[in-house]
Amino acid sequence: MARKPQLSAGLDIGSAWNRVVVVSVEDGEVHYRSHATVLGRGWRRGQIADQAVVAEAVTEVIREAEARAGAGVETTVVGVGGPAVRSQQGRGLYEFGRKRSVEQGDMEYAIGLAARARLDEDRFLLQVMPQDFTVDGRPPIPHPLNIECQRLEAHALLVTTSAQEHQALLSAVQQGHVRVEETVFEAMAASYASILAEERAGGVALVDIGAHSTNVAFYDGDAMLCAVGLPISGDHFTRDISELKALSYEEAERLKFAHGCALLGLTADNIVIEMPGEAGRPSREISRRDLIEIIEARASQLFEMVEKCRVRLAGEMPLREGVVLCGGGARMEGMVELAEKVLGCPARLGFTRGIAQWPEELECPAWTTAAGLAMYGARLQARRDRDTGPSIRSLFWGK
């Protein structure tokens, strides 16, 4: 009797939207099973304000995804992002005592030592990302397996977040009667779904622009060099328009998506937009050129912050494969072109790859993080079933 495929769910919880993607692994492939989305509730300025309300929204989106999949979801992988996310280097030194060949267990032990680096107070360790190894003081190499040495040193990137905020998120999901298998940095999850191994080899950045935060990860080959949450987000664009044009937040949000553009000169700007009157307020006219200038100023600031991270935290790594933009904020016209202008490298939108039967309606960068979280959950499942399932590297990185 054929074994029933196990479901893996990825939950992208946001202040604007909650998105979930459900997949299964069948015959060595990740297959789409269902998805669902509901409005984000219980948040204020990017932080959980009411855990019970957030839990209700989580329950609603999970139940909808289960109904579409025709099966229950027992566990989920949850995304974590925001300005509280940052990274630091970890170093683990393993002295053998005598010269011998490096084994897989030695590498894992050295990485475990690197993960024990002292963290700042109130920090929670999200991910340990191995970078490279040094054997007997020689230049770093990515895979020292079977090399003879006496001293093995592992270097890893430690991705951390606020312990308090992490616990608040975890509690909200658990109140929604969903067991959390793991929490994952959102930009890392998005990279699972949108960046191929050969693209990482040339140096690439993933920028996930959400409603209340932007998450960034830099890759040089298999190594993540930097992970950080930035304080500028899609919400800033809307609030800038609202304040400078004396519009309600809802009016500014509609105006942003209907007529917004992040780069002056990319599209027609000699247009006057008529805003209908609301709640006793008269109608008014707004210059599209003014609108674009407002958005471009904030978007330029965002990408300038990404460039500062590349220089200061990623060792000025060249982005030969460019930058990949994900998240709802990446959908605005001109974001790709402005990223190329500010960062001086190619840019593209990050669409989901590697999930069979992926619906055309989800071909949108806003769904990439949820897809990556679901793929990460499938990775965990494959690791548990590695005796019978495909290798992790072949399944997710094309190796």
Backbone torsions as a table, in degrees:
resi	resn	phi	psi	omega
1	MET	NA	129.7	-177.7
2	ALA	-66.0	140.9	179.8
3	ARG	-74.0	133.5	-179.9
4	LYS	-70.3	127.8	-178.7
5	PRO	-59.8	138.9	176.4
6	GLN	-85.8	143.3	-178.9
7	LEU	-92.6	142.9	174.1
8	SER	-124.2	130.3	-177.1
9	ALA	-116.1	140.6	173.7
10	GLY	-116.1	125.9	-175.5
11	LEU	-114.6	112.5	177.3
12	ASP	-101.5	97.9	-177.2
13	ILE	-90.6	126.4	179.7
14	GLY	-137.2	163.7	178.6
15	SER	-72.1	-22.8	178.3
16	ALA	-94.5	-48.0	-177.5
17	TRP	-140.0	148.2	167.1
18	ASN	-107.2	125.0	-179.7
19	ARG	-123.9	140.2	176.1
20	VAL	-134.3	139.4	174.9
21	VAL	-123.4	134.3	178.5
22	VAL	-115.9	130.0	179.7
23	VAL	-131.4	169.3	171.9
24	SER	-138.9	157.1	176.4
25	VAL	-105.4	118.7	-178.5
26	GLU	-135.6	126.2	178.7
27	ASP	52.8	40.8	175.8
28	GLY	79.1	7.9	179.9
29	GLU	-123.8	149.9	173.7
30	VAL	-88.7	125.6	-177.5
31	HIS	-115.4	136.7	174.1
32	TYR	-67.9	136.7	176.4
33	ARG	-118.6	-42.8	178.8
34	SER	-169.7	172.3	174.4
35	HIS	-152.4	166.1	175.7
36	ALA	-160.8	157.0	177.3
37	THR	-147.9	140.8	174.1
38	VAL	-138.6	159.4	177.9
39	LEU	-62.8	140.1	175.6
40	GLY	-71.0	137.2	-179.8
41	ARG	-139.2	152.6	176.8
42	GLY	86.5	15.3	-179.6
43	TRP	-113.3	155.6	172.3
44	ARG	-145.6	118.0	179.9
45	ARG	52.4	43.1	174.1
46	GLY	82.9	3.8	179.2
47	GLN	-125.1	150.3	-179.7
48	ILE	-68.9	123.1	179.0
49	ALA	-103.7	-27.7	-178.8
50	ASP	-143.3	102.0	-177.1
51	GLN	-61.2	-37.2	-178.1
52	ALA	-63.9	-40.6	179.7
53	VAL	-69.3	-40.8	175.8
54	VAL	-60.5	-42.3	179.9
55	ALA	-61.0	-39.6	178.1
56	GLU	-61.6	-42.7	179.7
57	ALA	-66.0	-39.0	178.2
58	VAL	-63.8	-46.3	178.1
59	THR	-57.9	-44.0	-178.3
60	GLU	-62.1	-46.2	-175.9
61	VAL	-71.4	-35.6	178.2
62	ILE	-67.4	-44.3	-179.5
63	ARG	-62.8	-38.3	178.4
64	GLU	-65.1	-41.7	178.7
65	ALA	-65.9	-39.0	177.5
66	GLU	-63.1	-42.1	-179.8
67	ALA	-62.3	-39.8	179.6
68	ARG	-71.1	-34.1	-180.0
69	ALA	-79.1	-20.2	-177.0
70	GLY	71.5	24.2	-179.2
71	ALA	-158.4	158.5	-179.1
72	GLY	-81.4	151.3	175.1
73	VAL	-109.7	113.5	-176.7
74	GLU	-86.0	-37.7	-177.9
75	THR	-135.2	162.4	178.5
76	THR	-145.1	155.6	170.9
77	VAL	-101.5	128.8	-172.0
78	VAL	-111.1	135.8	178.2
79	GLY	-81.3	144.7	177.8
80	VAL	-129.0	132.2	178.4
81	GLY	-151.3	-162.0	177.0
82	GLY	104.3	169.7	-177.8
83	PRO	-60.4	-17.8	-180.0
84	ALA	-73.8	-14.5	-178.9
85	VAL	-79.2	133.0	172.6
86	ARG	-152.7	176.5	-176.9
87	SER	-137.7	158.9	176.7
88	GLN	-147.1	163.1	-179.3
89	GLN	-83.8	142.1	172.6
90	GLY	-120.3	141.0	-178.3
91	ARG	-130.4	127.0	179.7
92	GLY	-123.8	120.0	-177.4
93	LEU	-107.0	123.8	-178.2
94	TYR	-120.1	110.2	178.7
95	GLU	-92.5	119.5	-178.5
96	PHE	-75.4	-31.9	-176.3
97	GLY	93.2	-26.8	175.2
98	ARG	-148.8	159.3	-178.3
99	LYS	-76.0	127.8	177.8
100	ARG	-158.7	171.9	-178.6
101	SER	-75.8	142.1	178.0
102	VAL	-75.3	129.5	178.3
103	GLU	-107.9	166.3	-179.8
104	GLN	-58.2	-41.0	178.8
105	GLY	-62.6	-33.3	177.7
106	ASP	-65.0	-42.5	179.6
107	MET	-63.4	-43.4	180.0
108	GLU	-65.8	-38.2	178.9
109	TYR	-65.6	-42.1	179.7
110	ALA	-65.0	-38.8	176.8
111	ILE	-65.1	-39.1	176.4
112	GLY	-60.3	-38.0	176.0
113	LEU	-65.3	-39.7	179.1
114	ALA	-63.3	-32.9	-179.2
115	ALA	-71.0	-14.4	-179.2
116	ARG	-85.6	7.8	179.3
117	ALA	-56.0	144.7	-177.4
118	ARG	-66.7	129.0	178.1
119	LEU	-100.8	156.1	175.0
120	ASP	-64.4	159.6	179.5
121	GLU	-60.8	143.5	179.9
122	ASP	63.1	38.1	174.6
123	ARG	-115.7	139.8	176.9
124	PHE	-113.4	132.0	-178.2
125	LEU	-81.5	112.1	179.8
126	LEU	-83.1	-55.6	-176.6
127	GLN	-139.8	148.2	171.2
128	VAL	-113.5	113.8	-175.1
129	MET	-109.5	101.6	178.8
130	PRO	-57.7	139.5	-179.9
131	GLN	-111.7	-62.5	177.8
132	ASP	-161.1	-178.6	-177.5
133	PHE	-134.1	149.8	172.5
134	THR	-116.3	129.5	178.1
135	VAL	-114.2	121.5	179.5
136	ASP	51.0	37.9	174.2
137	GLY	77.7	4.2	179.0
138	ARG	-76.9	170.5	179.9
139	PRO	-56.6	146.9	-176.6
140	PRO	-60.9	144.9	175.3
141	ILE	-133.8	152.9	-176.0
142	PRO	-77.3	-32.3	-174.1
143	HIS	-137.6	94.6	-176.3
144	PRO	-88.7	17.2	-177.5
145	LEU	-55.2	131.5	176.7
146	ASN	74.1	3.1	174.8
147	ILE	-80.6	136.4	179.9
148	GLU	-82.5	132.6	178.2
149	CYS	-165.4	172.5	175.2
150	GLN	-108.4	-19.1	-172.6
151	ARG	-137.5	122.1	-179.8
152	LEU	-117.7	125.7	-179.8
153	GLU	-120.4	124.9	-179.9
154	ALA	-103.7	141.6	175.1
155	HIS	-120.0	133.3	-177.2
156	ALA	-142.6	152.3	173.8
157	LEU	-95.7	126.4	180.0
158	LEU	-103.0	114.1	-179.1
159	VAL	-95.1	122.5	-174.9
160	THR	-127.0	163.2	174.5
161	THR	-144.2	176.4	178.1
162	SER	-66.1	126.0	179.7
163	ALA	-63.0	-37.4	-178.8
164	GLN	-66.6	-46.8	-179.9
165	GLU	-67.1	-37.1	179.3
166	HIS	-64.0	-43.2	-179.8
167	GLN	-66.2	-37.0	178.3
168	ALA	-63.1	-42.5	178.4
169	LEU	-65.6	-45.5	-179.1
170	LEU	-61.4	-44.3	-179.5
171	SER	-63.6	-39.6	179.8
172	ALA	-63.1	-42.8	179.6
173	VAL	-67.3	-42.8	-179.6
174	GLN	-66.3	-32.8	174.5
175	GLN	-63.8	-23.7	176.3
176	GLY	-83.2	11.9	175.6
177	HIS	62.4	39.5	175.8
178	VAL	-124.0	129.0	178.8
179	ARG	-84.2	127.7	-179.1
180	VAL	-88.9	118.5	178.6
181	GLU	-78.0	-39.3	178.3
182	GLU	-165.0	154.6	171.8
183	THR	-109.2	139.9	-170.9
184	VAL	-134.7	139.1	175.7
185	PHE	-60.2	128.2	-170.5
186	GLU	-61.9	-39.7	179.9
187	ALA	-65.7	-34.8	176.4
188	MET	-65.9	-41.5	178.4
189	ALA	-63.2	-43.4	179.4
190	ALA	-62.2	-34.6	178.8
191	SER	-67.3	-31.6	176.5
192	TYR	-58.0	-39.2	-173.2
193	ALA	-89.1	-16.6	-169.1
194	SER	-128.2	-8.6	-176.5
195	ILE	-122.0	126.8	179.5
196	LEU	-86.0	163.4	-177.1
197	ALA	-59.0	-42.8	-178.0
198	GLU	-67.4	-25.9	176.8
199	GLU	-74.7	-37.0	176.8
200	ARG	-65.7	-33.6	-176.4
201	ALA	-61.5	-29.8	-178.5
202	GLY	-89.2	-2.8	-177.4
203	GLY	92.5	117.4	-175.0
204	VAL	-150.3	151.3	175.8
205	ALA	-119.3	142.4	175.1
206	LEU	-111.8	123.5	179.8
207	VAL	-120.4	113.0	-177.1
208	ASP	-105.7	106.0	-173.3
209	ILE	-98.2	105.1	-179.4
210	GLY	-101.3	-173.5	-177.6
211	ALA	-67.6	-38.0	-175.2
212	HIS	-127.3	9.5	175.1
213	SER	-163.9	159.3	173.7
214	THR	-123.7	126.9	-178.1
215	ASN	-110.9	135.9	-172.8
216	VAL	-129.5	138.7	174.1
217	ALA	-136.6	136.1	176.9
218	PHE	-110.8	132.7	179.6
219	TYR	-120.7	136.9	170.3
220	ASP	-126.5	97.0	-171.6
221	GLY	67.6	-136.6	179.8
222	ASP	-77.6	-10.5	-174.1
223	ALA	-92.7	130.3	169.2
224	MET	-86.3	123.2	-176.1
225	LEU	-91.8	-25.3	-175.4
226	CYS	-159.3	141.7	173.6
227	ALA	-137.5	130.6	-175.8
228	VAL	-155.8	147.2	171.6
229	GLY	-102.7	129.7	-178.1
230	LEU	-102.9	150.0	-175.0
231	PRO	-82.7	-1.0	179.4
232	ILE	-98.9	139.0	-174.0
233	SER	-152.1	-178.3	178.8
234	GLY	-59.6	-30.5	179.4
235	ASP	-61.8	-33.4	-179.5
236	HIS	-65.3	-38.3	177.8
237	PHE	-59.7	-46.5	-178.2
238	THR	-64.0	-44.7	-178.1
239	ARG	-67.7	-34.9	175.7
240	ASP	-60.1	-47.1	179.5
241	ILE	-62.9	-43.2	-178.5
242	SER	-60.9	-45.9	-175.9
243	GLU	-74.5	-42.7	-175.3
244	LEU	-77.6	-22.2	180.0
245	LYS	-113.3	10.0	176.7
246	ALA	52.9	49.4	178.8
247	LEU	-112.7	157.3	171.2
248	SER	-68.7	161.1	179.6
249	TYR	-59.2	-41.8	-178.2
250	GLU	-65.0	-41.4	177.1
251	GLU	-62.5	-43.9	-179.2
252	ALA	-64.4	-38.3	178.8
253	GLU	-64.0	-44.9	178.4
254	ARG	-63.7	-41.6	-179.9
255	LEU	-64.0	-40.4	-179.3
256	LYS	-59.1	-47.9	-176.2
257	PHE	-79.9	-28.8	-178.8
258	ALA	-80.0	-35.9	-172.9
259	HIS	-131.5	-0.4	-174.2
260	GLY	-73.8	153.3	174.8
261	CYS	-154.5	145.4	-174.5
262	ALA	-95.0	0.3	-176.7
263	LEU	-142.3	118.0	179.6
264	LEU	-66.4	136.4	179.4
265	GLY	93.8	-11.4	-179.2
266	LEU	-76.9	-29.2	-178.0
267	THR	-142.8	170.7	-177.7
268	ALA	-58.7	128.3	-178.9
269	ASP	-121.5	-2.6	-179.8
270	ASN	-90.1	46.0	-177.3
271	ILE	-116.8	141.1	174.8
272	VAL	-104.1	122.7	-178.0
273	ILE	-96.5	125.4	179.0
274	GLU	-92.3	121.2	178.2
275	MET	-98.1	118.0	-179.7
276	PRO	-65.2	151.3	179.0
277	GLY	-70.7	145.9	179.5
278	GLU	-138.1	143.4	173.9
279	ALA	50.1	47.7	176.8
280	GLY	82.9	-0.6	179.7
281	ARG	-91.3	141.7	-179.8
282	PRO	-71.4	159.2	174.8
283	SER	-68.6	160.1	-179.1
284	ARG	-148.1	167.0	178.9
285	GLU	-116.5	138.5	-179.2
286	ILE	-128.4	132.0	177.8
287	SER	-72.4	130.3	178.6
288	ARG	-66.7	-30.1	177.3
289	ARG	-61.7	-43.6	177.2
290	ASP	-60.8	-42.7	179.7
291	LEU	-60.1	-45.5	-178.9
292	ILE	-65.5	-39.1	179.7
293	GLU	-63.3	-38.5	177.9
294	ILE	-63.0	-47.9	-178.4
295	ILE	-66.7	-42.0	-178.0
296	GLU	-62.7	-38.5	-179.5
297	ALA	-61.5	-44.7	-179.2
298	ARG	-72.3	-40.3	179.2
299	ALA	-65.0	-37.3	176.9
300	SER	-62.9	-41.5	177.4
301	GLN	-60.3	-41.2	179.1
302	LEU	-61.0	-50.4	-177.1
303	PHE	-71.6	-26.9	173.1
304	GLU	-66.3	-35.2	175.3
305	MET	-66.7	-38.9	176.0
306	VAL	-60.9	-42.3	179.3
307	GLU	-64.4	-39.3	177.7
308	LYS	-63.5	-37.6	176.4
309	CYS	-64.3	-40.1	179.0
310	ARG	-61.4	-42.6	-177.5
311	VAL	-73.8	-45.5	-172.0
312	ARG	-85.0	-36.4	-172.4
313	LEU	-109.5	-21.4	-177.8
314	ALA	-110.4	19.1	174.6
315	GLY	61.7	33.9	-179.6
316	GLU	55.0	33.1	180.0
317	MET	-58.6	127.5	177.2
318	PRO	-69.7	136.8	179.9
319	LEU	-95.8	74.7	-176.9
320	ARG	-66.1	-31.7	177.5
321	GLU	-95.8	2.8	171.1
322	GLY	84.3	-155.8	-176.7
323	VAL	-124.5	140.4	179.4
324	VAL	-111.3	126.1	-177.4
325	LEU	-104.0	125.7	177.8
326	CYS	-126.6	175.6	178.2
327	GLY	90.8	162.8	-178.3
328	GLY	-61.0	-32.6	-179.9
329	GLY	-68.9	-18.2	-179.6
330	ALA	-76.1	-13.9	-174.9
331	ARG	-74.2	-19.4	-175.9
332	MET	-64.2	137.7	179.8
333	GLU	-56.9	136.6	176.0
334	GLY	92.5	-9.6	-178.1
335	MET	-65.6	-41.8	179.4
336	VAL	-64.3	-46.2	-177.8
337	GLU	-65.2	-38.7	179.3
338	LEU	-69.5	-37.2	176.8
339	ALA	-60.0	-42.2	177.7
340	GLU	-63.5	-39.5	-178.7
341	LYS	-66.7	-45.7	-175.7
342	VAL	-76.6	-42.4	-174.8
343	LEU	-89.0	-14.4	177.8
344	GLY	65.6	37.6	-179.3
345	CYS	-150.8	167.0	177.4
346	PRO	-63.7	153.4	176.8
347	ALA	-142.0	151.9	177.3
348	ARG	-154.1	164.4	172.8
349	LEU	-79.9	146.8	-178.5
350	GLY	-96.3	103.6	177.3
351	PHE	-100.6	155.1	-177.0
352	THR	-69.3	132.6	175.3
353	ARG	-126.1	152.9	170.5
354	GLY	89.7	8.1	175.6
355	ILE	-116.8	115.5	-179.8
356	ALA	-67.1	145.7	-178.7
357	GLN	62.2	27.3	178.9
358	TRP	-64.4	124.5	-174.3
359	PRO	-65.9	144.0	178.4
360	GLU	-62.0	-32.9	-178.9
361	GLU	-66.1	-16.6	179.2
362	LEU	-100.1	8.9	176.2
363	GLU	-75.7	74.5	-173.6
364	CYS	-152.9	137.3	-179.3
365	PRO	-63.1	-15.7	178.1
366	ALA	-69.1	-20.6	-177.4
367	TRP	-99.1	-3.0	-173.0
368	THR	-65.8	-40.0	-179.0
369	THR	-64.9	-46.8	178.8
370	ALA	-60.4	-39.7	177.5
371	ALA	-63.3	-42.8	179.4
372	GLY	-65.2	-36.6	177.1
373	LEU	-64.6	-40.4	177.7
374	ALA	-65.6	-39.6	177.6
375	MET	-65.1	-36.7	177.1
376	TYR	-63.9	-41.0	176.1
377	GLY	-61.0	-39.8	176.6
378	ALA	-64.5	-34.2	176.4
379	ARG	-61.6	-44.3	178.4
380	LEU	-61.7	-40.6	178.6
381	GLN	-63.8	-43.3	179.5
382	ALA	-64.0	-34.6	177.9
383	ARG	-64.3	-39.2	177.9
384	ARG	-67.5	-31.7	-176.8
385	ASP	-106.0	27.5	-170.9
386	ARG	-62.7	-21.0	178.7
387	ASP	-67.2	-26.6	-177.7
388	THR	-119.0	-15.7	-175.3
389	GLY	-99.2	175.6	179.2
390	PRO	-70.7	160.1	179.1
391	SER	-69.4	152.9	-179.6
392	ILE	-61.0	-45.5	-174.6
393	ARG	-65.6	-40.6	-179.5
394	SER	-70.0	-30.6	-176.2
395	LEU	-74.1	-38.5	-171.2
396	PHE	-113.3	-23.9	-176.1
397	TRP	-118.3	9.7	176.0
398	GLY	68.8	25.3	179.9
399	LYS	-113.3	NA	NA
